[in-house]
Amino acid sequence: MKTAAIIGAIACMALTKAAVAQSNLDVSPLQPDYVAVMQALDKNGVQVDPTVTIIHHDGMFLSETLRGGRASIGFGPDRNDPVLRWSRQADGEITFLELLLRDRKPDATKTETPQPLQEVSTIAGEHCTWLQTASKPPAPGTFIAREQNCATEDGIVIETRLLTPNDVPLYHTRLTRLDRRPVTPAEIYPPSEILTPEFWLKPIRSENTDPSQPDFDITLESVGGSTMRLLRHYPWYYREQRDRGGSVSIRIWSKREDQGISYRQASGYRRLMAGRPADDGSPPLKFDEATGKASLGKSETILGETCEWFDLMPGVQDAGNSECLTGDGLPLKLDISGMNLAFPYTATSFRRRPVALSEMRLPTEAFSLEEWGLPAAQ
């Protein structure tokens, strides 16, 4: 079982790297439209799951990795960033989405110029020439891997292998089928509905109100000048945090389901994750940080309202989330900690009032492909 898990992990990494190799190899002339099916191999060259289908059109790539009926799909240009990924279950349901864009330091991903290996191969009837790229070590004594790609004359990578310094293979993928043909934009662009908050926030089932969980609108501030706004329309929660440096973090989630959206934007970094419950056993996204509720045996009065302190992450060693809650669950003070940092927030205003789910909004650019450096669907 353990060996199978290791092989599966290497295979999955292999297929991801194969897709990246297609986009990172600088070739001339421009790669044609094509559909390629790649197969992961173990250290003995035996085929292992999963397989990946790579579709290229006009500098854009879609890679679909299939394992046990579940598909992991990636979409992006001929560079490694930005990236759009989503997951589709065997029944067609899409349950996960991620958009990630970060400002990479120039030296962080620097690699040596690809060098020819004076080696050629014929794979699935296609001739290719081998090139090798070695990562520059970030520090003396750091492990260096060598990536070898075999590319056709028109720049399509049809075999990829990553080797340790002593030639132990970390991953290995090889072409099984290549079809050079016109590809339409509709074949590679993501479904339009998954690029809307409505898709991810649509209730899974009918939801009844809970009189013990009234709607609220709370504003809190930290001693450092950061602000936080909290909304509740049970089971839906909204948390918007803005720091003095301009970063913003927004989370919208359901307390009843593993369902919601998380968005963060800071200097040179932007990430959006969205999820809905999956029925295939895949691990859910955890939007709610609470892992329990243990009384801390103390209370305070804030803005004329009495609240009691609770530890909402009891037993967690590397992070903490303590809140001072009123009898009906309004958090009037928060003490959030993690990575040796503490973020205490105190309410400056609060109202018990009706809150509509439509008030829990993301920035308009959050789901815009153009804002992520990706071309809009045609």
C-alpha positions as CSV (number, residue, x, y, z in Angstrom):
1,M,0.0,0.0,0.0
2,K,2.8,2.4,0.9
3,T,4.7,1.6,-2.2
4,A,1.6,2.2,-4.4
5,A,1.1,5.6,-2.7
6,I,4.7,6.6,-3.4
7,I,4.4,5.6,-7.0
8,G,1.1,7.5,-7.3
9,A,2.6,10.6,-5.8
10,I,5.6,10.5,-8.2
11,A,3.3,9.8,-11.1
12,C,1.1,12.8,-10.3
13,M,4.2,15.0,-10.0
14,A,5.5,13.6,-13.2
15,L,2.4,14.5,-15.2
16,T,2.3,18.0,-13.7
17,K,6.0,18.5,-14.7
18,A,5.2,17.1,-18.1
19,A,2.7,19.8,-18.6
20,V,5.0,22.5,-17.3
21,A,7.8,21.2,-19.5
22,Q,5.5,21.8,-22.5
23,S,5.2,25.4,-21.5
24,N,8.7,26.2,-20.3
25,L,10.8,24.8,-23.2
26,D,11.8,27.7,-25.5
27,V,11.6,26.5,-29.0
28,S,11.3,27.9,-32.5
29,P,9.1,28.0,-34.5
30,L,6.0,28.5,-32.4
31,Q,4.4,25.2,-31.4
32,P,1.4,24.1,-33.5
33,D,-2.0,23.2,-32.1
34,Y,-2.0,19.7,-30.9
35,V,-3.4,17.1,-28.5
36,A,-0.9,14.9,-26.7
37,V,-1.5,12.0,-24.3
38,M,1.4,11.4,-21.8
39,Q,1.8,8.4,-19.6
40,A,3.7,8.2,-16.2
41,L,6.3,5.5,-15.8
42,D,7.9,4.0,-12.7
43,K,11.6,3.6,-12.2
44,N,11.5,0.4,-14.3
45,G,9.7,2.0,-17.2
46,V,6.4,0.3,-16.4
47,Q,3.2,2.4,-17.0
48,V,1.5,3.7,-13.8
49,D,-1.5,5.9,-13.2
50,P,-2.4,8.6,-13.9
51,T,-2.3,9.7,-17.5
52,V,-2.5,13.3,-18.7
53,T,-3.9,14.9,-21.9
54,I,-2.2,18.1,-22.9
55,I,-4.0,20.4,-25.4
56,H,-2.2,23.4,-26.9
57,H,-3.7,26.3,-28.8
58,D,-2.2,29.7,-29.6
59,G,0.3,29.6,-26.7
60,M,-2.3,28.4,-24.2
61,F,-2.2,25.0,-22.6
62,L,-4.8,22.8,-20.9
63,S,-3.7,19.7,-19.1
64,E,-6.1,17.1,-17.8
65,T,-4.9,14.5,-15.3
66,L,-7.2,11.5,-14.8
67,R,-7.1,9.2,-11.8
68,G,-9.9,6.9,-10.8
69,G,-12.5,8.9,-12.7
70,R,-11.5,12.2,-11.1
71,A,-9.9,14.8,-13.3
72,S,-7.5,17.5,-12.2
73,I,-7.3,20.2,-14.8
74,G,-4.8,23.0,-15.4
75,F,-5.0,26.0,-17.7
76,G,-2.5,28.7,-18.5
77,P,-0.2,30.4,-21.0
78,D,3.2,29.2,-22.1
79,R,4.8,30.3,-18.8
80,N,4.5,28.8,-15.4
81,D,2.5,31.6,-13.8
82,P,-0.3,32.5,-13.5
83,V,-2.2,29.2,-13.1
84,L,-5.8,28.2,-13.1
85,R,-6.7,24.7,-11.8
86,W,-10.0,22.9,-11.1
87,S,-11.2,19.4,-10.3
88,R,-14.0,17.4,-11.8
89,Q,-15.5,14.3,-10.3
90,A,-16.5,11.2,-12.3
91,D,-20.1,12.4,-12.4
92,G,-19.1,15.7,-14.0
93,E,-19.4,17.8,-10.8
94,I,-16.7,20.5,-10.4
95,T,-15.8,20.7,-6.8
96,F,-12.5,22.8,-6.6
97,L,-11.0,25.8,-8.2
98,E,-7.8,27.7,-7.6
99,L,-6.3,30.8,-9.2
100,L,-2.8,31.7,-8.2
101,L,-0.6,34.6,-9.2
102,R,2.6,35.6,-7.5
103,D,5.5,37.9,-8.2
104,R,8.5,35.6,-8.4
105,K,11.9,37.0,-7.5
106,P,14.2,36.9,-10.5
107,D,16.7,34.5,-9.0
108,A,14.2,32.3,-7.3
109,T,13.4,30.1,-10.3
110,K,16.6,30.7,-12.3
111,T,17.7,27.6,-14.3
112,E,20.6,26.9,-16.5
113,T,20.1,27.3,-20.3
114,P,18.9,24.0,-21.8
115,Q,21.9,22.1,-23.1
116,P,21.7,19.5,-26.0
117,L,22.6,16.0,-24.9
118,Q,23.6,14.7,-28.4
119,E,20.9,12.1,-28.0
120,V,17.8,11.4,-30.1
121,S,14.8,9.1,-29.7
122,T,11.8,7.9,-31.5
123,I,8.7,7.8,-29.4
124,A,5.2,6.8,-30.6
125,G,6.5,7.3,-34.1
126,E,7.8,10.8,-33.4
127,H,11.5,11.8,-33.6
128,C,12.8,14.1,-30.8
129,T,16.1,15.6,-29.5
130,W,17.1,15.6,-25.9
131,L,17.9,18.7,-23.9
132,Q,18.9,19.0,-20.3
133,T,18.2,21.8,-17.8
134,A,19.8,21.9,-14.3
135,S,18.5,24.1,-11.6
136,K,21.0,26.6,-10.1
137,P,21.5,25.8,-6.5
138,P,20.1,28.5,-4.2
139,A,22.7,27.6,-1.6
140,P,25.9,25.5,-1.3
141,G,25.1,21.9,-0.7
142,T,21.5,22.2,-1.9
143,F,20.1,19.2,-3.8
144,I,20.1,19.8,-7.6
145,A,17.9,17.9,-10.0
146,R,18.4,17.6,-13.7
147,E,15.4,17.8,-16.0
148,Q,15.7,16.2,-19.4
149,N,13.1,16.8,-22.2
150,C,12.9,15.3,-25.6
151,A,11.3,17.7,-28.0
152,T,10.2,17.3,-31.6
153,E,11.4,19.7,-34.4
154,D,8.2,21.8,-33.9
155,G,8.8,22.1,-30.1
156,I,6.5,19.5,-28.6
157,V,7.9,17.8,-25.5
158,I,7.1,14.1,-25.8
159,E,9.2,12.6,-23.0
160,T,10.4,14.1,-19.7
161,R,12.5,12.8,-16.9
162,L,13.8,14.3,-13.7
163,L,17.0,12.8,-12.3
164,T,18.9,13.2,-9.0
165,P,22.7,13.9,-9.2
166,N,23.3,10.1,-9.1
167,D,20.7,9.5,-11.9
168,V,17.9,8.2,-9.7
169,P,14.6,9.0,-11.5
170,L,12.2,11.2,-9.6
171,Y,9.6,11.1,-12.3
172,H,9.3,10.0,-15.9
173,T,6.6,10.5,-18.5
174,R,6.4,9.5,-22.2
175,L,4.1,10.2,-25.1
176,T,1.6,7.5,-26.1
177,R,-0.4,9.5,-28.7
178,L,0.1,12.8,-30.5
179,D,-2.4,14.5,-32.8
180,R,-1.4,17.7,-34.6
181,R,-4.8,19.3,-35.5
182,P,-6.6,22.6,-35.2
183,V,-7.8,23.2,-31.6
184,T,-10.7,25.5,-30.9
185,P,-10.7,27.9,-27.9
186,A,-13.8,26.0,-26.6
187,E,-11.6,22.9,-26.1
188,I,-9.2,24.6,-23.7
189,Y,-11.1,27.4,-21.9
190,P,-12.6,26.7,-18.5
191,P,-16.4,26.4,-18.1
192,S,-17.7,30.0,-17.8
193,E,-20.0,29.1,-14.8
194,I,-17.1,28.2,-12.5
195,L,-15.7,31.7,-12.9
196,T,-18.6,33.2,-10.9
197,P,-19.1,33.4,-7.1
198,E,-22.8,32.3,-7.6
199,F,-21.6,28.8,-8.7
200,W,-19.6,28.2,-5.5
201,L,-22.0,29.9,-3.1
202,K,-25.2,28.2,-4.4
203,P,-26.7,26.4,-1.3
204,I,-26.2,22.6,-1.5
205,R,-29.6,22.0,0.0
206,S,-32.5,24.0,1.4
207,E,-31.5,26.0,4.5
208,N,-33.6,26.9,7.5
209,T,-32.9,29.9,9.6
210,D,-31.8,29.4,13.2
211,P,-33.3,31.8,15.7
212,S,-30.3,31.2,18.0
213,Q,-27.9,32.5,15.3
214,P,-29.1,36.0,14.4
215,D,-27.7,38.0,11.5
216,F,-25.1,40.5,12.4
217,D,-22.7,43.1,11.0
218,I,-19.6,43.8,13.0
219,T,-16.5,46.0,12.5
220,L,-13.3,45.3,14.4
221,E,-9.9,47.0,14.5
222,S,-6.5,45.9,15.7
223,V,-3.9,47.9,17.5
224,G,-1.8,47.9,14.3
225,G,-4.5,49.6,12.3
226,S,-5.9,46.6,10.5
227,T,-9.7,46.4,10.1
228,M,-12.0,43.4,9.9
229,R,-15.7,43.2,8.9
230,L,-17.8,40.2,9.9
231,L,-21.2,39.4,8.5
232,R,-23.5,36.4,9.3
233,H,-26.6,35.1,7.7
234,Y,-26.5,31.6,9.2
235,P,-25.1,29.3,8.0
236,W,-23.2,31.8,5.8
237,Y,-20.3,33.8,7.2
238,Y,-18.2,36.6,5.7
239,R,-14.9,37.9,6.9
240,E,-13.1,40.8,5.2
241,Q,-9.7,41.8,6.6
242,R,-7.7,44.8,5.4
243,D,-4.2,45.7,6.5
244,R,-2.5,49.1,6.5
245,G,-0.1,47.9,3.8
246,G,-3.0,47.4,1.4
247,S,-3.5,43.7,1.5
248,V,-7.0,42.3,1.6
249,S,-8.3,38.9,2.6
250,I,-11.9,37.8,2.1
251,R,-13.6,34.6,3.1
252,I,-17.2,33.5,2.4
253,W,-18.2,30.1,3.7
254,S,-21.0,27.9,5.0
255,K,-20.9,26.5,8.6
256,R,-22.9,23.5,7.5
257,E,-21.0,22.5,4.4
258,D,-17.4,22.4,3.1
259,Q,-18.3,25.1,0.8
260,G,-17.1,28.6,0.2
261,I,-14.5,31.0,-1.4
262,S,-11.3,32.3,0.0
263,Y,-9.5,35.3,-1.7
264,R,-6.3,37.1,-0.8
265,Q,-4.5,39.9,-2.5
266,A,-1.2,41.4,-1.3
267,S,1.9,43.0,-2.9
268,G,2.9,40.7,-5.8
269,Y,0.5,37.9,-4.7
270,R,-3.0,37.0,-5.4
271,R,-4.8,33.7,-4.7
272,L,-8.4,32.5,-5.0
273,M,-9.7,29.1,-3.8
274,A,-13.2,27.9,-4.1
275,G,-14.8,24.6,-3.1
276,R,-18.0,22.6,-2.9
277,P,-18.5,19.2,-1.2
278,A,-17.2,16.2,-3.2
279,D,-18.7,12.7,-3.1
280,D,-15.6,10.9,-4.3
281,G,-13.8,10.9,-1.0
282,S,-11.3,13.6,-1.9
283,P,-10.4,15.9,1.0
284,P,-12.6,18.9,1.4
285,L,-11.4,22.5,1.6
286,K,-11.6,23.8,5.2
287,F,-12.9,27.3,5.1
288,D,-13.9,27.3,8.8
289,E,-10.8,27.6,11.0
290,A,-12.7,26.4,14.1
291,T,-11.9,22.9,15.3
292,G,-13.9,23.0,18.5
293,K,-15.1,25.3,21.3
294,A,-13.6,25.2,24.8
295,S,-14.5,27.8,27.4
296,L,-11.5,29.8,28.7
297,G,-13.4,30.8,31.9
298,K,-13.3,34.5,31.5
299,S,-15.6,37.3,30.2
300,E,-15.5,40.9,29.2
301,T,-17.8,43.8,28.5
302,I,-17.3,45.4,25.1
303,L,-19.5,48.3,23.7
304,G,-21.9,47.6,26.6
305,E,-22.3,43.9,25.7
306,T,-21.0,41.0,27.8
307,C,-19.1,38.3,26.0
308,E,-17.4,35.0,27.1
309,W,-14.0,33.9,25.8
310,F,-13.7,30.6,24.0
311,D,-10.8,28.7,22.4
312,L,-12.1,27.7,18.9
313,M,-8.9,25.7,18.0
314,P,-8.3,23.6,21.2
315,G,-5.3,21.3,21.0
316,V,-3.8,23.1,18.0
317,Q,-0.2,23.9,18.7
318,D,1.0,26.1,15.8
319,A,-2.0,28.4,15.5
320,G,-4.8,29.8,17.7
321,N,-8.2,31.3,17.4
322,S,-9.8,32.7,20.6
323,E,-13.0,34.7,20.5
324,C,-15.1,36.6,23.0
325,L,-18.7,35.6,22.1
326,T,-22.0,37.0,23.2
327,G,-24.8,34.6,24.2
328,D,-26.0,34.5,20.6
329,G,-22.6,34.1,19.0
330,L,-21.5,37.6,18.1
331,P,-17.6,37.8,18.2
332,L,-16.7,41.1,19.9
333,K,-13.1,40.4,20.3
334,L,-10.7,38.1,18.5
335,D,-7.2,36.9,19.3
336,I,-5.9,35.1,16.2
337,S,-2.3,33.8,16.3
338,G,0.0,31.8,14.0
339,M,3.6,31.7,12.8
340,N,4.7,33.5,16.0
341,L,2.4,36.5,15.2
342,A,-0.7,37.7,17.2
343,F,-3.6,39.6,15.8
344,P,-6.0,40.9,18.5
345,Y,-9.1,42.6,17.2
346,T,-11.7,44.5,19.2
347,A,-15.2,45.5,17.9
348,T,-15.7,49.2,17.3
349,S,-19.3,48.7,16.1
350,F,-21.9,46.0,15.8
351,R,-25.5,45.6,14.8
352,R,-28.0,42.7,14.8
353,R,-29.7,43.3,11.5
354,P,-31.0,41.3,8.5
355,V,-28.0,40.4,6.2
356,A,-28.5,39.2,2.7
357,L,-26.1,36.7,1.1
358,S,-25.7,39.2,-1.8
359,E,-23.9,41.5,0.7
360,M,-21.1,39.0,1.0
361,R,-19.2,40.1,-2.0
362,L,-15.7,39.7,-3.6
363,P,-13.9,42.4,-5.6
364,T,-15.3,42.5,-9.1
365,E,-11.9,41.4,-10.5
366,A,-11.7,38.3,-8.4
367,F,-13.0,36.0,-11.1
368,S,-11.8,38.0,-14.1
369,L,-9.4,36.0,-16.2
370,E,-7.8,39.2,-17.5
371,E,-6.9,40.3,-14.0
372,W,-5.0,37.1,-13.6
373,G,-3.1,37.6,-16.8
374,L,-5.1,35.1,-18.7
375,P,-7.0,35.8,-22.0
376,A,-10.7,36.0,-21.8
377,A,-12.7,33.2,-23.4
378,Q,-13.5,33.9,-27.0
